[in-house]
């Protein structure tokens, strides 16, 4: 601990700067923690928690491990009714205020887990903080464990916990199966620390909402899964759901492009012909790039680019094959960039 830390404490006390005093005390606790004096670090953090002297607004809270996320400008999120029903259930559970406040969102990348957390925070009218794993994970033996403990200490000190949501995005970065032979001992200890801290959080703070997301649910420690009150599976999109998601994005983006004809029917047919449709995260990027990369002198170029991304190279597919896929002569004309008469002639010749 440096002399400046002590001077800052006195200065903040004299100035009645409670937020500055609190953050300086946390920095001192971190120093003790960094030199291996865990007990003193926890004692300092405990004094801060017990004093309960600080009532700054949520956006005044400062932390190296927690980053505030702005939920005021997020885009509307389309989810299948079965998933959106579970999201509404989470809102209801939190509003009942009976201590059901820890949720795990699992599913493939791009399925909307993180965006759904933002929507939950917005609908609850709460401030959203995301745990910064880049600052938590440390190559020094045992330091990651200490950082995890510090994160939970800070969570317990957040002002207005009944107005806060904490997001552990892709928590599998630090929480894997402790008995997995492919897992290293250090990460197993980290998982054990998370289990302990979640139990402690449950005892100390029943108002704050914790949501974790994972792409690797099958690798999760079963004990960790049990720490969450509910697990929501985001891998429940039907093909029709994904087509509707795509149409939503298409309608949202195409209005920003001049000189492009909106052909929803052909757009939808390309998606239905595709063998598989990616989840919303990737699907949104495909639609945006198909529109953005399109030739401004060709009103249908975005449809060809969409076809290339979803089905295959349109230049390598003959007209008869396109006809067999269910595309009309007019649609083939748009996709191949050939005249209607040329398409009809080639179809009659079987080319």
Buried (B, 14 or more C-beta within 10 A) or exposed (E): EEEEEEEBBEBBEEEEBBBBBBBBBBBBBBBBBBEEBBEBBBEBBEEBEEEEEBEBEBEBBBBBBBEBBEBEEBEEBBBBEEBBEBBEBBEEBBEEEEEBBBBBBBBBEBBBBBBBBBBBBBBBEBBBBBBBBEBBBEEEEEBBBBBBBBBBBBBBBBBBBBBBBBBBBBBBBBBBBBEBEEBEEEBBBBBBBBBEBBEBBBEEBBEBBBBBBBBBBEBBBEBBEEBBBEBBBBEBBEEEBBBBBBBBBBEBBBEEBEEBEBBEEBBBBBBEBBEEBBBBBBBBBBBBBBBEEBEEEBBBBBBBBBBBBBBEEBEEBEBBEBBEBEBBBEBBBBBBBBEEEBBBEBBEEEE
